[in-house]
């Protein structure tokens, strides 16, 4: 947490001081999603499940335990006695008269998802590269829309399966360029 705070504060201060870039990365094929669930795979690794708002697609993103806990607490509207990093980020954004415009999961590269959190303050916008899990936790707290690039859904190519051990998600993970490697993880839903 201590390493994230200076980075967040620096970006927010730049945004508030007019060091924002113009909003240039708006893509028309961004797909609105909701956070469907937080689950554990067969190895007890947390997974956040993003569900297409107006369609059947789902996007599983493997995340850390702290981020999973933060997202789950916000989804269930449970407050903690002390703020976590995502609560702090929300408070900083609010106190600096900024708003979260949206979070977009923009890319899947070599098995890693990338995302951009767009902030607006005093007519300026800034796009901040974030881990999807951190962006989701902040977007939930600020009630900002969460979107996924259509190309990310295409790259993930996930399908819901039932292999007799319970619900699972099968998806293709990019490996070394165009080669695809299939992986299956059961989810405890």
PABATI-17109 format. One record per residue: residue number from 0; chain; x, y, z of N, C-alpha, C in turn; residue in three letters. Coordinates in pm, whole numbers. Layout:
N
SITE, num, chaine, nxx, nyy, nzz, caxx, cayy, cazz, cxx, cyy, czz, residu
SITE, NUM, A, X, Y, Z, X, Y, Z, X, Y, Z, ALA
...
// end
This chain:
189
SITE, num, chaine, nxx, nyy, nzz, caxx, cayy, cazz, cxx, cyy, czz, residu
SITE, 0, A, 82, -119, 0, 0, 0, 0, 87, 125, 0, UNK
SITE, 1, A, 196, 125, 73, 278, 246, 84, 339, 285, -49, UNK
SITE, 2, A, 364, 187, -139, 421, 220, -270, 316, 279, -363, UNK
SITE, 3, A, 190, 243, -346, 85, 291, -434, 46, 436, -404, UNK
SITE, 4, A, 48, 474, -279, 1, 605, -239, 75, 719, -308, UNK
SITE, 5, A, 209, 722, -309, 277, 834, -377, 245, 842, -526, UNK
SITE, 6, A, 229, 726, -591, 196, 726, -733, 58, 785, -756, UNK
SITE, 7, A, -40, 742, -676, -176, 794, -690, -181, 943, -661, UNK
SITE, 8, A, -118, 986, -554, -119, 1128, -518, -52, 1211, -628, UNK
SITE, 9, A, 58, 1162, -682, 127, 1235, -790, 38, 1253, -911, UNK
SITE, 10, A, -28, 1145, -953, -116, 1155, -1070, -233, 1248, -1044, UNK
SITE, 11, A, -291, 1236, -925, -405, 1322, -894, -363, 1468, -887, UNK
SITE, 12, A, -248, 1496, -829, -200, 1634, -823, -171, 1689, -962, UNK
SITE, 13, A, -111, 1608, -1047, -89, 1650, -1186, -222, 1684, -1253, UNK
SITE, 14, A, -320, 1601, -1230, -451, 1623, -1290, -512, 1754, -1242, UNK
SITE, 15, A, -500, 1779, -1113, -560, 1899, -1055, -486, 2026, -1096, UNK
SITE, 16, A, -358, 2013, -1128, -278, 2130, -1165, -280, 2158, -1314, UNK
SITE, 17, A, -364, 2087, -1387, -376, 2115, -1530, -282, 2034, -1615, UNK
SITE, 18, A, -215, 1937, -1560, -125, 1852, -1637, -196, 1735, -1702, UNK
SITE, 19, A, -324, 1750, -1731, -403, 1642, -1786, -386, 1635, -1937, UNK
SITE, 20, A, -399, 1515, -1988, -401, 1500, -2132, -545, 1503, -2179, UNK
SITE, 21, A, -565, 1544, -2301, -699, 1543, -2356, -747, 1399, -2366, UNK
SITE, 22, A, -876, 1382, -2352, -934, 1249, -2360, -932, 1205, -2505, UNK
SITE, 23, A, -843, 1112, -2538, -825, 1073, -2677, -852, 926, -2701, UNK
SITE, 24, A, -865, 846, -2599, -875, 702, -2618, -1017, 648, -2602, UNK
SITE, 25, A, -1116, 723, -2640, -1253, 675, -2633, -1274, 583, -2751, UNK
SITE, 26, A, -1312, 460, -2723, -1334, 359, -2826, -1482, 323, -2827, UNK
SITE, 27, A, -1541, 324, -2946, -1685, 302, -2955, -1726, 158, -2930, UNK
SITE, 28, A, -1634, 63, -2937, -1674, -75, -2912, -1647, -120, -2769, UNK
SITE, 29, A, -1633, -25, -2676, -1622, -60, -2535, -1757, -115, -2489, UNK
SITE, 30, A, -1753, -222, -2411, -1872, -294, -2369, -1894, -271, -2220, UNK
SITE, 31, A, -2013, -224, -2183, -2046, -203, -2042, -2058, -338, -1972, UNK
SITE, 32, A, -1995, -349, -1855, -2000, -472, -1776, -2038, -441, -1632, UNK
SITE, 33, A, -2076, -545, -1561, -2100, -534, -1418, -2009, -635, -1349, UNK
SITE, 34, A, -1983, -612, -1222, -1906, -709, -1145, -2006, -814, -1098, UNK
SITE, 35, A, -1995, -933, -1156, -2090, -1038, -1126, -2061, -1108, -995, UNK
SITE, 36, A, -1932, -1132, -968, -1898, -1210, -851, -1748, -1205, -826, UNK
SITE, 37, A, -1712, -1239, -705, -1574, -1269, -669, -1575, -1418, -635, UNK
SITE, 38, A, -1484, -1492, -693, -1481, -1637, -673, -1338, -1681, -647, UNK
SITE, 39, A, -1324, -1809, -614, -1192, -1870, -598, -1180, -1982, -700, UNK
SITE, 40, A, -1064, -1991, -765, -1044, -2102, -858, -1000, -2225, -779, UNK
SITE, 41, A, -968, -2331, -849, -930, -2457, -782, -805, -2443, -696, UNK
SITE, 42, A, -725, -2345, -724, -602, -2322, -646, -624, -2217, -537, UNK
SITE, 43, A, -749, -2180, -514, -787, -2078, -415, -734, -1941, -449, UNK
SITE, 44, A, -718, -1913, -577, -678, -1781, -623, -803, -1701, -655, UNK
SITE, 45, A, -815, -1577, -605, -934, -1497, -630, -949, -1459, -778, UNK
SITE, 46, A, -1073, -1459, -822, -1107, -1422, -959, -1225, -1326, -952, UNK
SITE, 47, A, -1215, -1213, -1021, -1331, -1125, -1033, -1396, -1158, -1168, UNK
SITE, 48, A, -1528, -1174, -1165, -1602, -1211, -1285, -1677, -1087, -1333, UNK
SITE, 49, A, -1637, -1037, -1451, -1708, -926, -1513, -1809, -984, -1610, UNK
SITE, 50, A, -1934, -936, -1603, -2041, -985, -1688, -2088, -875, -1781, UNK
SITE, 51, A, -2101, -908, -1908, -2152, -813, -2006, -2292, -769, -1963, UNK
SITE, 52, A, -2317, -638, -1959, -2445, -586, -1911, -2560, -628, -2002, UNK
SITE, 53, A, -2540, -626, -2132, -2647, -658, -2226, -2611, -776, -2314, UNK
SITE, 54, A, -2550, -877, -2257, -2510, -992, -2337, -2464, -1107, -2251, UNK
SITE, 55, A, -2424, -1216, -2315, -2391, -1338, -2241, -2244, -1353, -2201, UNK
SITE, 56, A, -2157, -1263, -2246, -2014, -1284, -2223, -1973, -1253, -2080, UNK
SITE, 57, A, -1874, -1329, -2033, -1813, -1305, -1902, -1663, -1295, -1921, UNK
SITE, 58, A, -1600, -1223, -1832, -1454, -1208, -1838, -1398, -1234, -1699, UNK
SITE, 59, A, -1327, -1345, -1681, -1263, -1371, -1552, -1126, -1304, -1548, UNK
SITE, 60, A, -1098, -1235, -1439, -967, -1173, -1420, -913, -1218, -1285, UNK
SITE, 61, A, -798, -1285, -1289, -736, -1333, -1167, -671, -1214, -1096, UNK
SITE, 62, A, -697, -1202, -964, -653, -1086, -887, -593, -1130, -754, UNK
SITE, 63, A, -541, -1034, -680, -485, -1062, -549, -592, -1068, -441, UNK
SITE, 64, A, -554, -1126, -328, -647, -1144, -217, -694, -1010, -159, UNK
SITE, 65, A, -604, -914, -145, -641, -784, -87, -742, -712, -178, UNK
SITE, 66, A, -718, -717, -309, -809, -651, -403, -943, -723, -405, UNK
SITE, 67, A, -942, -857, -398, -1067, -933, -395, -1148, -897, -272, UNK
SITE, 68, A, -1082, -887, -158, -1151, -849, -35, -1210, -709, -46, UNK
SITE, 69, A, -1133, -617, -101, -1180, -479, -117, -1302, -472, -208, UNK
SITE, 70, A, -1297, -544, -320, -1411, -545, -413, -1532, -609, -347, UNK
SITE, 71, A, -1513, -722, -281, -1624, -792, -216, -1688, -707, -108, UNK
SITE, 72, A, -1608, -639, -27, -1663, -552, 77, -1749, -442, 16, UNK
SITE, 73, A, -1702, -382, -93, -1778, -275, -157, -1907, -330, -220, UNK
SITE, 74, A, -1899, -446, -283, -2018, -506, -344, -2126, -534, -239, UNK
SITE, 75, A, -2083, -570, -119, -2177, -602, -10, -2205, -483, 80, UNK
SITE, 76, A, -2149, -368, 43, -2167, -243, 117, -2129, -258, 264, UNK
SITE, 77, A, -2017, -324, 287, -1964, -344, 422, -1850, -245, 443, UNK
SITE, 78, A, -1860, -167, 550, -1752, -72, 580, -1661, -133, 685, UNK
SITE, 79, A, -1536, -91, 681, -1437, -140, 777, -1402, -27, 872, UNK
SITE, 80, A, -1348, -60, 988, -1314, 45, 1086, -1208, 143, 1034, UNK
SITE, 81, A, -1117, 93, 950, -1012, 178, 894, -1018, 169, 743, UNK
SITE, 82, A, -990, 279, 672, -996, 276, 526, -883, 194, 465, UNK
SITE, 83, A, -914, 124, 356, -808, 55, 282, -760, 147, 170, UNK
SITE, 84, A, -670, 98, 85, -614, 180, -22, -721, 235, -116, UNK
SITE, 85, A, -819, 153, -150, -922, 195, -245, -1016, 299, -184, UNK
SITE, 86, A, -1043, 287, -53, -1120, 390, 17, -1043, 522, 15, UNK
SITE, 87, A, -912, 514, 39, -827, 632, 37, -829, 697, -101, UNK
SITE, 88, A, -817, 616, -206, -819, 669, -342, -951, 742, -370, UNK
SITE, 89, A, -1061, 682, -329, -1191, 747, -348, -1197, 880, -274, UNK
SITE, 90, A, -1150, 883, -152, -1152, 1007, -72, -1062, 1114, -134, UNK
SITE, 91, A, -944, 1075, -182, -854, 1171, -248, -919, 1229, -373, UNK
SITE, 92, A, -978, 1144, -453, -1044, 1190, -575, -1154, 1290, -541, UNK
SITE, 93, A, -1235, 1256, -443, -1345, 1345, -402, -1292, 1477, -345, UNK
SITE, 94, A, -1193, 1470, -256, -1140, 1591, -192, -1069, 1683, -291, UNK
SITE, 95, A, -1020, 1628, -401, -954, 1709, -503, -1052, 1754, -611, UNK
SITE, 96, A, -1182, 1746, -581, -1289, 1788, -674, -1277, 1720, -810, UNK
SITE, 97, A, -1245, 1594, -808, -1237, 1517, -932, -1346, 1411, -930, UNK
SITE, 98, A, -1365, 1349, -1045, -1460, 1238, -1053, -1399, 1131, -1142, UNK
SITE, 99, A, -1437, 1007, -1115, -1397, 897, -1201, -1500, 889, -1312, UNK
SITE, 100, A, -1454, 906, -1435, -1543, 903, -1551, -1575, 760, -1588, UNK
SITE, 101, A, -1473, 674, -1589, -1493, 534, -1625, -1364, 456, -1602, UNK
SITE, 102, A, -1380, 325, -1598, -1268, 232, -1602, -1286, 148, -1727, UNK
SITE, 103, A, -1179, 130, -1804, -1185, 46, -1924, -1074, -58, -1917, UNK
SITE, 104, A, -1113, -185, -1924, -1015, -293, -1939, -979, -291, -2087, UNK
SITE, 105, A, -856, -254, -2117, -818, -219, -2254, -746, -327, -2332, UNK
SITE, 106, A, -680, -419, -2262, -592, -509, -2335, -567, -636, -2255, UNK
SITE, 107, A, -544, -744, -2329, -496, -869, -2273, -369, -903, -2349, UNK
SITE, 108, A, -257, -895, -2277, -126, -919, -2341, -46, -1018, -2259, UNK
SITE, 109, A, -10, -1130, -2321, 70, -1234, -2257, 7, -1278, -2125, UNK
SITE, 110, A, -125, -1292, -2124, -196, -1340, -2006, -221, -1236, -1899, UNK
SITE, 111, A, -186, -1110, -1924, -205, -1003, -1827, -303, -901, -1882, UNK
SITE, 112, A, -401, -864, -1799, -498, -762, -1837, -445, -624, -1800, UNK
SITE, 113, A, -480, -526, -1882, -444, -386, -1860, -571, -302, -1857, UNK
SITE, 114, A, -567, -193, -1782, -685, -106, -1772, -644, 40, -1759, UNK
SITE, 115, A, -739, 127, -1789, -719, 271, -1779, -835, 330, -1699, UNK
SITE, 116, A, -802, 407, -1598, -900, 479, -1516, -899, 624, -1564, UNK
SITE, 117, A, -1014, 674, -1607, -1024, 811, -1655, -1083, 900, -1546, UNK
SITE, 118, A, -1009, 1005, -1510, -1053, 1103, -1410, -1079, 1236, -1479, UNK
SITE, 119, A, -1173, 1311, -1424, -1202, 1445, -1475, -1206, 1542, -1357, UNK
SITE, 120, A, -1143, 1659, -1379, -1146, 1765, -1279, -1135, 1899, -1348, UNK
SITE, 121, A, -1226, 1987, -1316, -1224, 2124, -1368, -1209, 2128, -1520, UNK
SITE, 122, A, -1281, 2039, -1588, -1281, 2038, -1734, -1165, 1964, -1798, UNK
SITE, 123, A, -1073, 1914, -1720, -959, 1839, -1772, -978, 1692, -1742, UNK
SITE, 124, A, -926, 1608, -1830, -929, 1465, -1803, -787, 1410, -1805, UNK
SITE, 125, A, -770, 1302, -1732, -643, 1232, -1729, -674, 1083, -1729, UNK
SITE, 126, A, -596, 1009, -1804, -609, 864, -1807, -491, 805, -1733, UNK
SITE, 127, A, -521, 717, -1637, -418, 659, -1553, -417, 509, -1575, UNK
SITE, 128, A, -300, 456, -1607, -282, 312, -1622, -295, 248, -1484, UNK
SITE, 129, A, -386, 152, -1470, -408, 86, -1342, -422, -64, -1364, UNK
SITE, 130, A, -398, -139, -1258, -432, -281, -1263, -584, -289, -1264, UNK
SITE, 131, A, -641, -379, -1342, -788, -387, -1345, -850, -404, -1207, UNK
SITE, 132, A, -788, -482, -1120, -845, -504, -987, -853, -375, -907, UNK
SITE, 133, A, -748, -293, -911, -752, -165, -840, -855, -72, -903, UNK
SITE, 134, A, -859, -69, -1036, -955, 15, -1105, -1098, -25, -1075, UNK
SITE, 135, A, -1124, -154, -1070, -1260, -202, -1039, -1298, -160, -898, UNK
SITE, 136, A, -1208, -177, -803, -1237, -139, -664, -1267, 10, -652, UNK
SITE, 137, A, -1194, 94, -723, -1218, 239, -719, -1347, 274, -794, UNK
SITE, 138, A, -1368, 213, -910, -1490, 241, -988, -1615, 204, -910, UNK
SITE, 139, A, -1613, 93, -840, -1728, 55, -758, -1756, 158, -650, UNK
SITE, 140, A, -1650, 208, -588, -1667, 306, -481, -1718, 441, -531, UNK
SITE, 141, A, -1688, 474, -654, -1729, 603, -710, -1848, 589, -804, UNK
SITE, 142, A, -1901, 467, -815, -2016, 438, -901, -1990, 476, -1047, UNK
SITE, 143, A, -1867, 459, -1090, -1829, 487, -1229, -1854, 363, -1314, UNK
SITE, 144, A, -1885, 383, -1442, -1906, 267, -1529, -1776, 189, -1550, UNK
SITE, 145, A, -1792, 58, -1563, -1680, -31, -1593, -1705, -87, -1732, UNK
SITE, 146, A, -1605, -75, -1818, -1617, -121, -1956, -1503, -214, -1991, UNK
SITE, 147, A, -1526, -296, -2093, -1423, -385, -2145, -1421, -367, -2296, UNK
SITE, 148, A, -1303, -350, -2353, -1290, -343, -2498, -1341, -473, -2558, UNK
SITE, 149, A, -1417, -463, -2665, -1468, -582, -2734, -1353, -674, -2773, UNK
SITE, 150, A, -1241, -616, -2812, -1125, -696, -2853, -1071, -779, -2736, UNK
SITE, 151, A, -1090, -732, -2613, -1045, -809, -2496, -1135, -932, -2478, UNK
SITE, 152, A, -1267, -913, -2494, -1357, -1028, -2490, -1316, -1129, -2597, UNK
SITE, 153, A, -1287, -1078, -2717, -1248, -1166, -2827, -1118, -1240, -2795, UNK
SITE, 154, A, -1020, -1170, -2738, -891, -1230, -2705, -904, -1333, -2594, UNK
SITE, 155, A, -991, -1306, -2497, -1008, -1398, -2385, -1083, -1524, -2429, UNK
SITE, 156, A, -1181, -1508, -2518, -1253, -1621, -2575, -1307, -1719, -2474, UNK
SITE, 157, A, -1361, -1670, -2364, -1404, -1758, -2257, -1538, -1824, -2286, UNK
SITE, 158, A, -1558, -1942, -2229, -1683, -2015, -2237, -1712, -2074, -2099, UNK
SITE, 159, A, -1836, -2069, -2056, -1872, -2134, -1930, -1885, -2283, -1957, UNK
SITE, 160, A, -1831, -2364, -1868, -1832, -2509, -1879, -1879, -2571, -1749, UNK
SITE, 161, A, -1922, -2694, -1755, -1945, -2773, -1636, -1879, -2907, -1660, UNK
SITE, 162, A, -1767, -2930, -1593, -1688, -3051, -1616, -1718, -3161, -1514, UNK
SITE, 163, A, -1832, -3150, -1446, -1866, -3248, -1345, -1816, -3210, -1207, UNK
SITE, 164, A, -1724, -3116, -1200, -1672, -3070, -1071, -1733, -2937, -1030, UNK
SITE, 165, A, -1829, -2889, -1107, -1892, -2761, -1080, -1863, -2663, -1191, UNK
SITE, 166, A, -1922, -2544, -1184, -1901, -2445, -1289, -1754, -2410, -1304, UNK
SITE, 167, A, -1713, -2392, -1427, -1576, -2349, -1453, -1578, -2258, -1574, UNK
SITE, 168, A, -1466, -2194, -1595, -1453, -2105, -1710, -1338, -2156, -1793, UNK
SITE, 169, A, -1362, -2173, -1921, -1255, -2210, -2013, -1227, -2089, -2100, UNK
SITE, 170, A, -1102, -2057, -2117, -1066, -1944, -2200, -931, -1973, -2262, UNK
SITE, 171, A, -903, -1901, -2368, -774, -1915, -2434, -682, -1804, -2388, UNK
SITE, 172, A, -564, -1841, -2340, -467, -1744, -2293, -360, -1725, -2399, UNK
SITE, 173, A, -339, -1601, -2447, -236, -1580, -2548, -99, -1623, -2496, UNK
SITE, 174, A, -26, -1693, -2581, 108, -1737, -2543, 198, -1723, -2666, UNK
SITE, 175, A, 301, -1643, -2652, 397, -1622, -2761, 329, -1583, -2891, UNK
SITE, 176, A, 266, -1467, -2889, 204, -1415, -3011, 70, -1477, -3039, UNK
SITE, 177, A, 56, -1539, -3156, -73, -1589, -3200, -107, -1728, -3147, UNK
SITE, 178, A, -13, -1799, -3088, -43, -1932, -3036, -137, -1919, -2917, UNK
SITE, 179, A, -229, -2013, -2906, -326, -2012, -2798, -304, -2134, -2708, UNK
SITE, 180, A, -316, -2115, -2580, -306, -2224, -2485, -437, -2228, -2407, UNK
SITE, 181, A, -503, -2342, -2404, -630, -2352, -2335, -608, -2384, -2189, UNK
SITE, 182, A, -683, -2319, -2104, -674, -2343, -1960, -815, -2347, -1904, UNK
SITE, 183, A, -835, -2425, -1801, -965, -2433, -1735, -944, -2419, -1587, UNK
SITE, 184, A, -1025, -2335, -1524, -1021, -2316, -1380, -1163, -2327, -1327, UNK
SITE, 185, A, -1186, -2414, -1232, -1317, -2424, -1170, -1334, -2310, -1072, UNK
SITE, 186, A, -1455, -2262, -1063, -1483, -2151, -973, -1578, -2197, -864, UNK
SITE, 187, A, -1552, -2149, -746, -1642, -2176, -634, -1739, -2059, -629, UNK
SITE, 188, A, -1852, -2074, -698, -1950, -1964, -711, -2052, -1969, -601, UNK
// end
